């Protein structure tokens, strides 16, 4: 099959969140299964160009109509981790992708609508008719609408339209004028995608769902949650009515990159067969942050410091772990200065404390040492579409303590209360988002470390043996792609 991904993020060249990781690692996995994959991205000025090889211009005058005028765009191509990527270069005066940032501009809807139109025009002009056009999240939500309105009537009949939504909290709600700018007739946008209470306002995520041949989100439990609870952020009813073409496929983890046996960031490599190296990393971690040696577990938190991730519960975990004689290392960063201030206050409170360190930064390298050196990781998310943190922790033998939501519920099984067999249990799970639930989950985990070391070791081994690579997830995507053909 020929699959074309259209997205606005792609690791490692344009990463903001999990979407970027999925786009590249799913593409690699599909390619390894013998399929042809291309990715179409905007040509941002702030991409990691050092991670693109063989970058060259492949198309010089891609004309796209915008606000009644025709504008020329260029298309470049290059290899990213062995996958061919096309980059749409909108070289006209609005400088859509030369802003030094991926998102967060006041004209994001216009930028990504223009990109979606240009991506489809490029396929049309070059005579490429993929079997599957796989588009992601709200920025490309209009792809199937533009495709059905403009390109299908021009003879592109073969292509199936596949939508993956990585987070229902971001929907892309914008005014009709953006449609006018790319000459898309308002009638082509399905009626339900218009926000009834606001005149002329269109919801990209809804449009993308209605006009798709198939829709997925990133874990089976999140798929249920968005259909049957307010986690659907207003799309519950639409999704329930379309349940026959909607499902959840768990994200995989890149097992080549996240591998304690070969991770270049670790002082000592280790594997499930020999865990000794894990404890060397624990020693290095303690030394790095001036923590005392001793018979204590290290509890870590590695997270964006945002409401979705359970800010209050993260804070509570620090105090609870210390009160139970554990050590704590938090690595977190926030886009909100008030949240940063809040955590800075806690950091100050524990200055020179031999059992606690807060690192308020985004530091990829340090995160590897934490995954390797810690014993427990707390993930108290309010909602979590899939979550990679728990998958990385399991791979590195660090036991996750999680709130049972979304992908966390699909991958972490409680040591004592799970209905999974004993060999599949790999963590500690709590259900409610109140203090008592967290205290119980984290309390049980720390007690287990102190009182049942052999059983704790068994949980580590269980987790490290589990397979959350892309292999299975990729097969599920292929199964659905093939069913649509
Ligand atoms: P989300 O994409 O919602 O932030 P995920 O669990 O899907 O959550 O992915 C989080 C990824 O970002 C993981 O790879 C995690 O290790 C990494 N990460 C989060 N915060 C930091 C940080 N402060 N420094 C380094 N890596 C971080």
Boltz pocket constraint, residues with backbone or C-beta under 6 A from the ligand:
constraints:
  - pocket:
      binder: B
      contacts: [[A, 16], [A, 17], [A, 18], [A, 19], [A, 302], [A, 303], [A, 304], [A, 331], [A, 332], [A, 333], [A, 359], [A, 361], [A, 362], [A, 363], [A, 364], [A, 367], [A, 386], [A, 387], [A, 388], [A, 389], [A, 390], [A, 392]]
      max_distance: 6.0
